[in-house]
Amino acid sequence: MIGGLLLVALTASGQAQETVAVTPMFDVAFGAELTSDYMSRGTTQTDGGPAIQGYIEAGVSTFYAGVWASNVDYGFDDTEIDFSIGWRPELGKFSFDFGYVYYYYIIDDGSSYGDLYAKTDYTVNDWLTVGGQVFYGPDYVQSSTDVLYTEANTEISLPWDFSLSGALGYQDFEEKYGTDYWTWNAGVSWTWRDALTFDVRYWDTDLTQKECAGISTRRNSCDARVVASVAFDTSWNALKELTGMGR
């Protein structure tokens, strides 16, 4: 009897150790997105036109480094490349993300700048998540202007892989670079097999066209609009699991 119990315990222990041993510490995530309008903090970055975007991110445990790119249009065509590095710890129902991102523009490199950021999500239950994020840029577009962006957001999971999400943000300029403003968005998404996501979203700000012209390249860059997008996201470990290579 005792021998049998010891055998069961040792077997279970061996299985648990095996499970821990195959848990990957390193992974590479990557994806691409096609959107009808590249929006950032309530303003269009492509003059209302479409954008093709892609990223790759390497992670070791809770640390990561990544590169993201998109076409932009600020009165002339350009390419934005974002370099990021950060740390994503978890504590109970809280998920955190602390890091730094540098926005580099290939043609207009004189407007390149960096942000420090902190994000958090709290899983209330299996269908509701609430969160917030803060971005601080000490030299916004190399204008010697401090800028602070804060946001509160939420996501509600719905049946059949649908979800509702929304956010309310505030853009604050320390100096007289432009008018501080509120921005908000809300939309519905549908995800297929945790890899392909379709999203339709409404965006708006409280800026007038005159105020918008002071911080953007065009007067209508901050107008209300509906944006549709489709995104594909996966990782090396997910592909190995899908093909059976990780077994």
N, C-alpha and C positions, 0 to 999 in steps of 0.2 A: 504493500500500500504506500509506504513512505517512498520507496524507490520509484514507484509510478508517478507520485506527485513531483518528486525531484526531476524526473525525466520530462514531465510536462512543463515544469518551470524553466528548465534549461532550454527546452525547445522554443518556448515563448520568448525567453531572453535573447536567444540567438536570432529569432525572427525580428525582434525589435531592434537589435544592433544592426542587422542587415538593412532594415528600413532606414535607420539613421545614416548608415554608410552610403546609401545611394542617393540621399538627399543632396541635390547639387548646390554647391557654394557659389559656382560661377555660371552666369548665363549671359546671352546676348539677345536683347530684344530689338525688333525692327518693324517698320511698317511704313505705310504710305497713305495719303489722303488726297482726294479730289474735292474741292469746295467751290461753290459758286461765288464766294467772296471771302477773302482772308480778313477776318475781323480781330482786332486787338483792343481791349479796353473801350469797346463801343465805337471805334472808328475803323473805316476800311483802310487796308494797307495795299489794295490793288485797284483803287479807283473804281470800285464796284464790279470789277471783273473777276474771273475765276483764278484759282491758284492750284498748283500741284505741289504737294509737300511730302517730305520723307524724313525718316530719322533712323538712327542706329544707336543703341545704348548698351554698354557693357557694365555688368554688375558683379561685384564680389561681396557676398553676404549682404549687408544693408547699405553698402557704398556703391556709387555708380558714377559713370562719366558718359556723356553722350553728345551727339551732333545732330542738329535738325536744320532743314533748309526749305526755303520757299521762294517763289518769285514774288516780287513786290512792284508797285507802280506809284511813285511819288511825283508824278509829272514826267518821269522818264522810267524806263524799265531797269530794274536792278534785281539782285539776288541777295536775300538775307540768309545768313548762316549763323545759327546759335550754338555756342559751345557751353556745355553745362557740366557741373560736377557737384555731387551732393551726398547726403546721408538720409536714409529712410528707416528710422527705428519705429517700433511698435510697442505700445504699452496698453494691455487690456483691449478695450474697444477703441483706443486712439491709434491713429496712424499719422506719423509726422514726416515731413520732407524739408530738410534744411540744405540750402545750397547757394551757388553763384552761377549766373548765366551771363554770357557776353554776346551781344547782338552785333554781328559784323556784316557790313554792307560792302559788297565787292567794288561797286563803282563809287558810291558816295561814302567812302570809308571815313570821312570827316564827321559823319553822324553816328559812327559806331560807339557803343557804350555798354556798361555792365550794370547788373542788378544783383543785390543780395536778396534772398527770399526765404520765407518760412511758411509752410502750409500744414494744415492739420485737418483730419477727418475723424468724426466720431460716429460709430455705428450704433444707432439707437436701438434698432432691432433688425430683423431680416429683410425689411422692406424700406427702411428710412435711414439715410445718412445725411448728417449736417457737417459743415466745415467752414473754414476760413483760410485766407491767405494774405500775406503782406509782401510787397516788393518795394525795395528802397534803392534808388539810383542816385549816387552822389554827384554825377556829372552827366545829366540827361542830354543826349545827343551832343555831347561836348560843348554844352552851353553854359557851363559853370552854375547850373541850376540843380538843386536837390529836388527830387520828385519822390512821392510816396503814394503807392496804390494799395488800397485795402479792399477786401471783398469778403462777403458772406455768401455761402452757397448751400444748396441742398439737392438731394436726388431721391426720388421715390421709385422703387421697383414695382412694376406692374406684371400681370400674368402674360404668358406667351413671349417672354424676353423683351417686353417693352419697358421703357422707363421715362419718367418726367424729371426734368432738372431745371434749375434756374439759379441766377446769381444777381447780387446787387453790389456794385463797386463804387468807390470814390477815388478820383484822381486829384491829388493835391500837389501843386507846384509851390515850392518855398519862395522863389523869387517871382518877379513879374514876367515870367516867361509866357504865361497864358492864363486863361480862366479855369479855375478849379471846377470840376463837374462830377455829376452822378451818371452812372451807366448801369444798365440792367439787360438781362437776357433770359429767355425761357424757351424751352423746346421739348420735343419728344424724340426718343431714339428707339431703334430696334436693332438688337444684336443677334447675329447668327453664329452659333457654335463658338462664342467667345472670341471671334476673330474678325468678323465683318460687321461694321456698324453703320447704319443709315441714320441721319440726324436732320431734322428740320427745326430751325431756331429763329426766334424774333429778337432783334437787337434794337436798342435805342439809347439816347442820352438826353440830358436836359439843356444841352447847348443850343444857342441860336446859330444860324448860319454865319453871322458875323463873328461870333465867339469861336466857332469851329475853324474859321479861316486863320485865326491867330495861332492855332496850335497844329494845324494840318496844312496840306498843300491845296485843298479845295474847300469851298464853302459848304458843300453837301456831303463831305466825308463822314459827318457825324449824324446824318439823317437816319430815321428809322428804316429798317429793312428786314426781309426774311431771307435766310441763308440756308441752303441745302448742301449736305456733304455726305460722302461715303468714305469710310476709313477701313483699312486692313491692318491688324496688329497681331503679331505672333512673336515667338522666340525660338532660339535654337533648341532648348530643352523640350519645348512644346512640340516641335516638329519631330524630334527623336522619339518622343512618347507616341505620337500619332503614327509614325511609321514602324514602331516596334524596335527601333535601334537602341532605345534606352532600357530595354528589358534584359 
